[in-house]
Amino acid sequence: MFRTAIAIALGFSSVAAMAQMTPVGLWRTIDDKDGSPKSEIRIVDNGGVVSGKIEKILDPKAKPDEKCDECKDDRKGQPTLGLELIRGLKKTEGKDIWEGGTIVEPSTGKVYKMTMTPIEGGKKIEMRGYIGFFYRTQTWIRVQ
């Protein structure tokens, strides 16, 4: 009986650890310049395709009614709060890397190809956006 209980407990803990290596959840973005929190992004998985929306704006300098006026696609003129930033990411088979999608920078409207990799056991996520050979990497922190 004791061995069965231990086996079940270990099984549940390993499932919980594996579940954290997914990008699905709520993530806090951090400003590259001053290290302050900027926003919270909700990342979801819809049938193997990952997307993410701005759920909360934490930047005290941000305007509450701000829109993505610089966006060039269907996001043009959409409110920043609730904006779908991340589109079309898919998990690379056999690896904890999501790629093949895009991310938009609302302040400039630039759309970057991107990859996303959970790090530190899924407590953080490395976001890399790139255009050609130029890239920028940010680390987001898991909120939930």
PyMOL CGO cylinders between C-alpha atoms (Angstrom):
from pymol import cmd
from pymol.cgo import CYLINDER

trace = [
    CYLINDER, 0.00, 0.00, 0.00, 2.78, 2.42, 0.95, 0.3, 1, 1, 1, 1, 1, 1,
    CYLINDER, 2.78, 2.42, 0.95, 4.68, 1.70, -2.31, 0.3, 1, 1, 1, 1, 1, 1,
    CYLINDER, 4.68, 1.70, -2.31, 1.53, 2.34, -4.35, 0.3, 1, 1, 1, 1, 1, 1,
    CYLINDER, 1.53, 2.34, -4.35, 0.99, 5.69, -2.64, 0.3, 1, 1, 1, 1, 1, 1,
    CYLINDER, 0.99, 5.69, -2.64, 4.64, 6.68, -3.30, 0.3, 1, 1, 1, 1, 1, 1,
    CYLINDER, 4.64, 6.68, -3.30, 4.35, 5.63, -6.96, 0.3, 1, 1, 1, 1, 1, 1,
    CYLINDER, 4.35, 5.63, -6.96, 1.16, 7.66, -7.42, 0.3, 1, 1, 1, 1, 1, 1,
    CYLINDER, 1.16, 7.66, -7.42, 2.69, 10.72, -5.74, 0.3, 1, 1, 1, 1, 1, 1,
    CYLINDER, 2.69, 10.72, -5.74, 5.81, 10.52, -7.90, 0.3, 1, 1, 1, 1, 1, 1,
    CYLINDER, 5.81, 10.52, -7.90, 3.68, 10.06, -11.00, 0.3, 1, 1, 1, 1, 1, 1,
    CYLINDER, 3.68, 10.06, -11.00, 1.66, 13.20, -10.24, 0.3, 1, 1, 1, 1, 1, 1,
    CYLINDER, 1.66, 13.20, -10.24, 4.77, 15.25, -9.49, 0.3, 1, 1, 1, 1, 1, 1,
    CYLINDER, 4.77, 15.25, -9.49, 6.44, 14.24, -12.77, 0.3, 1, 1, 1, 1, 1, 1,
    CYLINDER, 6.44, 14.24, -12.77, 3.28, 15.11, -14.73, 0.3, 1, 1, 1, 1, 1, 1,
    CYLINDER, 3.28, 15.11, -14.73, 3.19, 18.53, -13.04, 0.3, 1, 1, 1, 1, 1, 1,
    CYLINDER, 3.19, 18.53, -13.04, 6.85, 19.13, -13.88, 0.3, 1, 1, 1, 1, 1, 1,
    CYLINDER, 6.85, 19.13, -13.88, 6.33, 18.14, -17.52, 0.3, 1, 1, 1, 1, 1, 1,
    CYLINDER, 6.33, 18.14, -17.52, 3.25, 20.37, -17.78, 0.3, 1, 1, 1, 1, 1, 1,
    CYLINDER, 3.25, 20.37, -17.78, 5.37, 23.38, -16.80, 0.3, 1, 1, 1, 1, 1, 1,
    CYLINDER, 5.37, 23.38, -16.80, 7.57, 22.93, -19.88, 0.3, 1, 1, 1, 1, 1, 1,
    CYLINDER, 7.57, 22.93, -19.88, 4.68, 24.20, -21.96, 0.3, 1, 1, 1, 1, 1, 1,
    CYLINDER, 4.68, 24.20, -21.96, 4.33, 27.87, -22.87, 0.3, 1, 1, 1, 1, 1, 1,
    CYLINDER, 4.33, 27.87, -22.87, 0.62, 27.75, -22.03, 0.3, 1, 1, 1, 1, 1, 1,
    CYLINDER, 0.62, 27.75, -22.03, -0.16, 30.09, -19.16, 0.3, 1, 1, 1, 1, 1, 1,
    CYLINDER, -0.16, 30.09, -19.16, 0.15, 33.69, -18.03, 0.3, 1, 1, 1, 1, 1, 1,
    CYLINDER, 0.15, 33.69, -18.03, 3.53, 35.42, -18.55, 0.3, 1, 1, 1, 1, 1, 1,
    CYLINDER, 3.53, 35.42, -18.55, 4.95, 38.76, -17.37, 0.3, 1, 1, 1, 1, 1, 1,
    CYLINDER, 4.95, 38.76, -17.37, 6.99, 40.71, -19.89, 0.3, 1, 1, 1, 1, 1, 1,
    CYLINDER, 6.99, 40.71, -19.89, 9.93, 42.79, -18.72, 0.3, 1, 1, 1, 1, 1, 1,
    CYLINDER, 9.93, 42.79, -18.72, 11.21, 46.08, -20.19, 0.3, 1, 1, 1, 1, 1, 1,
    CYLINDER, 11.21, 46.08, -20.19, 14.59, 45.63, -21.90, 0.3, 1, 1, 1, 1, 1, 1,
    CYLINDER, 14.59, 45.63, -21.90, 15.87, 49.02, -20.75, 0.3, 1, 1, 1, 1, 1, 1,
    CYLINDER, 15.87, 49.02, -20.75, 14.91, 49.37, -17.08, 0.3, 1, 1, 1, 1, 1, 1,
    CYLINDER, 14.91, 49.37, -17.08, 13.78, 45.84, -16.04, 0.3, 1, 1, 1, 1, 1, 1,
    CYLINDER, 13.78, 45.84, -16.04, 10.29, 46.95, -15.02, 0.3, 1, 1, 1, 1, 1, 1,
    CYLINDER, 10.29, 46.95, -15.02, 7.20, 44.80, -15.71, 0.3, 1, 1, 1, 1, 1, 1,
    CYLINDER, 7.20, 44.80, -15.71, 5.40, 45.90, -18.90, 0.3, 1, 1, 1, 1, 1, 1,
    CYLINDER, 5.40, 45.90, -18.90, 2.47, 43.53, -19.40, 0.3, 1, 1, 1, 1, 1, 1,
    CYLINDER, 2.47, 43.53, -19.40, 0.98, 40.11, -18.84, 0.3, 1, 1, 1, 1, 1, 1,
    CYLINDER, 0.98, 40.11, -18.84, 0.43, 37.85, -21.83, 0.3, 1, 1, 1, 1, 1, 1,
    CYLINDER, 0.43, 37.85, -21.83, -1.94, 34.87, -21.83, 0.3, 1, 1, 1, 1, 1, 1,
    CYLINDER, -1.94, 34.87, -21.83, -0.59, 32.08, -24.04, 0.3, 1, 1, 1, 1, 1, 1,
    CYLINDER, -0.59, 32.08, -24.04, -3.03, 29.38, -25.16, 0.3, 1, 1, 1, 1, 1, 1,
    CYLINDER, -3.03, 29.38, -25.16, -2.84, 26.25, -27.30, 0.3, 1, 1, 1, 1, 1, 1,
    CYLINDER, -2.84, 26.25, -27.30, -5.59, 25.72, -29.85, 0.3, 1, 1, 1, 1, 1, 1,
    CYLINDER, -5.59, 25.72, -29.85, -5.17, 22.27, -31.37, 0.3, 1, 1, 1, 1, 1, 1,
    CYLINDER, -5.17, 22.27, -31.37, -1.38, 22.39, -31.39, 0.3, 1, 1, 1, 1, 1, 1,
    CYLINDER, -1.38, 22.39, -31.39, -1.13, 26.03, -32.53, 0.3, 1, 1, 1, 1, 1, 1,
    CYLINDER, -1.13, 26.03, -32.53, 0.00, 28.50, -29.87, 0.3, 1, 1, 1, 1, 1, 1,
    CYLINDER, 0.00, 28.50, -29.87, -1.11, 32.12, -29.68, 0.3, 1, 1, 1, 1, 1, 1,
    CYLINDER, -1.11, 32.12, -29.68, -0.91, 34.86, -27.08, 0.3, 1, 1, 1, 1, 1, 1,
    CYLINDER, -0.91, 34.86, -27.08, -2.88, 37.99, -26.15, 0.3, 1, 1, 1, 1, 1, 1,
    CYLINDER, -2.88, 37.99, -26.15, -2.15, 40.96, -23.93, 0.3, 1, 1, 1, 1, 1, 1,
    CYLINDER, -2.15, 40.96, -23.93, -4.26, 40.35, -20.83, 0.3, 1, 1, 1, 1, 1, 1,
    CYLINDER, -4.26, 40.35, -20.83, -2.98, 43.15, -18.60, 0.3, 1, 1, 1, 1, 1, 1,
    CYLINDER, -2.98, 43.15, -18.60, -0.89, 46.28, -19.11, 0.3, 1, 1, 1, 1, 1, 1,
    CYLINDER, -0.89, 46.28, -19.11, 1.43, 46.99, -16.18, 0.3, 1, 1, 1, 1, 1, 1,
    CYLINDER, 1.43, 46.99, -16.18, 3.40, 49.92, -17.62, 0.3, 1, 1, 1, 1, 1, 1,
    CYLINDER, 3.40, 49.92, -17.62, 2.27, 53.04, -15.70, 0.3, 1, 1, 1, 1, 1, 1,
    CYLINDER, 2.27, 53.04, -15.70, 3.19, 55.20, -18.72, 0.3, 1, 1, 1, 1, 1, 1,
    CYLINDER, 3.19, 55.20, -18.72, 0.85, 53.30, -21.06, 0.3, 1, 1, 1, 1, 1, 1,
    CYLINDER, 0.85, 53.30, -21.06, -2.41, 54.94, -22.11, 0.3, 1, 1, 1, 1, 1, 1,
    CYLINDER, -2.41, 54.94, -22.11, -5.47, 52.84, -21.20, 0.3, 1, 1, 1, 1, 1, 1,
    CYLINDER, -5.47, 52.84, -21.20, -7.11, 53.41, -24.61, 0.3, 1, 1, 1, 1, 1, 1,
    CYLINDER, -7.11, 53.41, -24.61, -3.94, 52.83, -26.65, 0.3, 1, 1, 1, 1, 1, 1,
    CYLINDER, -3.94, 52.83, -26.65, -4.37, 51.13, -30.02, 0.3, 1, 1, 1, 1, 1, 1,
    CYLINDER, -4.37, 51.13, -30.02, -2.05, 49.35, -32.42, 0.3, 1, 1, 1, 1, 1, 1,
    CYLINDER, -2.05, 49.35, -32.42, -2.07, 52.21, -34.92, 0.3, 1, 1, 1, 1, 1, 1,
    CYLINDER, -2.07, 52.21, -34.92, 1.26, 51.13, -36.45, 0.3, 1, 1, 1, 1, 1, 1,
    CYLINDER, 1.26, 51.13, -36.45, 0.09, 47.57, -37.18, 0.3, 1, 1, 1, 1, 1, 1,
    CYLINDER, 0.09, 47.57, -37.18, -0.17, 46.76, -40.89, 0.3, 1, 1, 1, 1, 1, 1,
    CYLINDER, -0.17, 46.76, -40.89, -2.51, 43.74, -40.76, 0.3, 1, 1, 1, 1, 1, 1,
    CYLINDER, -2.51, 43.74, -40.76, -5.92, 43.00, -39.22, 0.3, 1, 1, 1, 1, 1, 1,
    CYLINDER, -5.92, 43.00, -39.22, -4.63, 44.24, -35.85, 0.3, 1, 1, 1, 1, 1, 1,
    CYLINDER, -4.63, 44.24, -35.85, -4.41, 47.85, -37.13, 0.3, 1, 1, 1, 1, 1, 1,
    CYLINDER, -4.41, 47.85, -37.13, -6.46, 50.13, -34.90, 0.3, 1, 1, 1, 1, 1, 1,
    CYLINDER, -6.46, 50.13, -34.90, -7.20, 47.35, -32.40, 0.3, 1, 1, 1, 1, 1, 1,
    CYLINDER, -7.20, 47.35, -32.40, -6.88, 48.12, -28.67, 0.3, 1, 1, 1, 1, 1, 1,
    CYLINDER, -6.88, 48.12, -28.67, -3.52, 47.09, -27.23, 0.3, 1, 1, 1, 1, 1, 1,
    CYLINDER, -3.52, 47.09, -27.23, -5.29, 45.45, -24.30, 0.3, 1, 1, 1, 1, 1, 1,
    CYLINDER, -5.29, 45.45, -24.30, -6.55, 42.15, -25.69, 0.3, 1, 1, 1, 1, 1, 1,
    CYLINDER, -6.55, 42.15, -25.69, -4.33, 42.36, -28.80, 0.3, 1, 1, 1, 1, 1, 1,
    CYLINDER, -4.33, 42.36, -28.80, -3.18, 39.01, -30.20, 0.3, 1, 1, 1, 1, 1, 1,
    CYLINDER, -3.18, 39.01, -30.20, 0.62, 39.43, -30.13, 0.3, 1, 1, 1, 1, 1, 1,
    CYLINDER, 0.62, 39.43, -30.13, 1.68, 35.88, -30.88, 0.3, 1, 1, 1, 1, 1, 1,
    CYLINDER, 1.68, 35.88, -30.88, 0.32, 33.80, -33.75, 0.3, 1, 1, 1, 1, 1, 1,
    CYLINDER, 0.32, 33.80, -33.75, 0.97, 30.42, -35.33, 0.3, 1, 1, 1, 1, 1, 1,
    CYLINDER, 0.97, 30.42, -35.33, 3.62, 28.81, -33.12, 0.3, 1, 1, 1, 1, 1, 1,
    CYLINDER, 3.62, 28.81, -33.12, 3.91, 25.03, -33.23, 0.3, 1, 1, 1, 1, 1, 1,
    CYLINDER, 3.91, 25.03, -33.23, 5.96, 22.67, -31.06, 0.3, 1, 1, 1, 1, 1, 1,
    CYLINDER, 5.96, 22.67, -31.06, 9.04, 21.20, -32.69, 0.3, 1, 1, 1, 1, 1, 1,
    CYLINDER, 9.04, 21.20, -32.69, 8.74, 17.42, -32.52, 0.3, 1, 1, 1, 1, 1, 1,
    CYLINDER, 8.74, 17.42, -32.52, 10.94, 15.94, -29.80, 0.3, 1, 1, 1, 1, 1, 1,
    CYLINDER, 10.94, 15.94, -29.80, 12.02, 19.31, -28.38, 0.3, 1, 1, 1, 1, 1, 1,
    CYLINDER, 12.02, 19.31, -28.38, 10.67, 21.90, -25.96, 0.3, 1, 1, 1, 1, 1, 1,
    CYLINDER, 10.67, 21.90, -25.96, 10.80, 24.61, -28.64, 0.3, 1, 1, 1, 1, 1, 1,
    CYLINDER, 10.80, 24.61, -28.64, 7.87, 26.33, -30.36, 0.3, 1, 1, 1, 1, 1, 1,
    CYLINDER, 7.87, 26.33, -30.36, 8.55, 27.97, -33.71, 0.3, 1, 1, 1, 1, 1, 1,
    CYLINDER, 8.55, 27.97, -33.71, 7.10, 28.93, -37.06, 0.3, 1, 1, 1, 1, 1, 1,
    CYLINDER, 7.10, 28.93, -37.06, 4.97, 31.73, -35.68, 0.3, 1, 1, 1, 1, 1, 1,
    CYLINDER, 4.97, 31.73, -35.68, 5.11, 35.50, -35.45, 0.3, 1, 1, 1, 1, 1, 1,
    CYLINDER, 5.11, 35.50, -35.45, 5.01, 38.22, -32.81, 0.3, 1, 1, 1, 1, 1, 1,
    CYLINDER, 5.01, 38.22, -32.81, 4.04, 41.86, -33.33, 0.3, 1, 1, 1, 1, 1, 1,
    CYLINDER, 4.04, 41.86, -33.33, 5.56, 44.81, -31.51, 0.3, 1, 1, 1, 1, 1, 1,
    CYLINDER, 5.56, 44.81, -31.51, 2.52, 47.07, -30.93, 0.3, 1, 1, 1, 1, 1, 1,
    CYLINDER, 2.52, 47.07, -30.93, 4.52, 50.28, -30.60, 0.3, 1, 1, 1, 1, 1, 1,
    CYLINDER, 4.52, 50.28, -30.60, 6.08, 49.92, -34.07, 0.3, 1, 1, 1, 1, 1, 1,
    CYLINDER, 6.08, 49.92, -34.07, 3.74, 47.48, -35.84, 0.3, 1, 1, 1, 1, 1, 1,
    CYLINDER, 3.74, 47.48, -35.84, 6.72, 45.34, -36.83, 0.3, 1, 1, 1, 1, 1, 1,
    CYLINDER, 6.72, 45.34, -36.83, 5.98, 41.63, -37.17, 0.3, 1, 1, 1, 1, 1, 1,
    CYLINDER, 5.98, 41.63, -37.17, 8.86, 39.29, -36.34, 0.3, 1, 1, 1, 1, 1, 1,
    CYLINDER, 8.86, 39.29, -36.34, 9.26, 35.57, -36.92, 0.3, 1, 1, 1, 1, 1, 1,
    CYLINDER, 9.26, 35.57, -36.92, 9.79, 33.95, -33.56, 0.3, 1, 1, 1, 1, 1, 1,
    CYLINDER, 9.79, 33.95, -33.56, 10.77, 30.98, -31.46, 0.3, 1, 1, 1, 1, 1, 1,
    CYLINDER, 10.77, 30.98, -31.46, 9.79, 30.29, -27.87, 0.3, 1, 1, 1, 1, 1, 1,
    CYLINDER, 9.79, 30.29, -27.87, 11.66, 28.03, -25.43, 0.3, 1, 1, 1, 1, 1, 1,
    CYLINDER, 11.66, 28.03, -25.43, 10.69, 27.31, -21.81, 0.3, 1, 1, 1, 1, 1, 1,
    CYLINDER, 10.69, 27.31, -21.81, 13.73, 27.56, -19.51, 0.3, 1, 1, 1, 1, 1, 1,
    CYLINDER, 13.73, 27.56, -19.51, 14.47, 27.00, -15.82, 0.3, 1, 1, 1, 1, 1, 1,
    CYLINDER, 14.47, 27.00, -15.82, 11.95, 24.17, -15.62, 0.3, 1, 1, 1, 1, 1, 1,
    CYLINDER, 11.95, 24.17, -15.62, 9.22, 26.25, -17.24, 0.3, 1, 1, 1, 1, 1, 1,
    CYLINDER, 9.22, 26.25, -17.24, 9.43, 29.13, -14.74, 0.3, 1, 1, 1, 1, 1, 1,
    CYLINDER, 9.43, 29.13, -14.74, 10.64, 31.41, -17.53, 0.3, 1, 1, 1, 1, 1, 1,
    CYLINDER, 10.64, 31.41, -17.53, 10.32, 31.49, -21.27, 0.3, 1, 1, 1, 1, 1, 1,
    CYLINDER, 10.32, 31.49, -21.27, 12.85, 32.72, -23.78, 0.3, 1, 1, 1, 1, 1, 1,
    CYLINDER, 12.85, 32.72, -23.78, 11.20, 34.65, -26.60, 0.3, 1, 1, 1, 1, 1, 1,
    CYLINDER, 11.20, 34.65, -26.60, 13.30, 35.31, -29.70, 0.3, 1, 1, 1, 1, 1, 1,
    CYLINDER, 13.30, 35.31, -29.70, 11.95, 37.52, -32.46, 0.3, 1, 1, 1, 1, 1, 1,
    CYLINDER, 11.95, 37.52, -32.46, 13.94, 37.96, -35.65, 0.3, 1, 1, 1, 1, 1, 1,
    CYLINDER, 13.94, 37.96, -35.65, 13.95, 39.57, -39.08, 0.3, 1, 1, 1, 1, 1, 1,
    CYLINDER, 13.95, 39.57, -39.08, 16.66, 38.09, -41.31, 0.3, 1, 1, 1, 1, 1, 1,
    CYLINDER, 16.66, 38.09, -41.31, 19.88, 37.92, -39.29, 0.3, 1, 1, 1, 1, 1, 1,
    CYLINDER, 19.88, 37.92, -39.29, 18.76, 40.50, -36.74, 0.3, 1, 1, 1, 1, 1, 1,
    CYLINDER, 18.76, 40.50, -36.74, 17.10, 39.21, -33.60, 0.3, 1, 1, 1, 1, 1, 1,
    CYLINDER, 17.10, 39.21, -33.60, 16.07, 40.25, -30.14, 0.3, 1, 1, 1, 1, 1, 1,
    CYLINDER, 16.07, 40.25, -30.14, 15.63, 37.92, -27.18, 0.3, 1, 1, 1, 1, 1, 1,
    CYLINDER, 15.63, 37.92, -27.18, 13.51, 38.56, -24.11, 0.3, 1, 1, 1, 1, 1, 1,
    CYLINDER, 13.51, 38.56, -24.11, 12.89, 36.43, -21.06, 0.3, 1, 1, 1, 1, 1, 1,
    CYLINDER, 12.89, 36.43, -21.06, 9.34, 36.35, -19.73, 0.3, 1, 1, 1, 1, 1, 1,
    CYLINDER, 9.34, 36.35, -19.73, 8.42, 35.15, -16.24, 0.3, 1, 1, 1, 1, 1, 1,
    CYLINDER, 8.42, 35.15, -16.24, 5.58, 32.72, -15.53, 0.3, 1, 1, 1, 1, 1, 1,
    CYLINDER, 5.58, 32.72, -15.53, 2.78, 34.23, -13.44, 0.3, 1, 1, 1, 1, 1, 1,
    CYLINDER, 2.78, 34.23, -13.44, 0.59, 31.10, -13.53, 0.3, 1, 1, 1, 1, 1, 1,
]
cmd.load_cgo(trace, "trace")
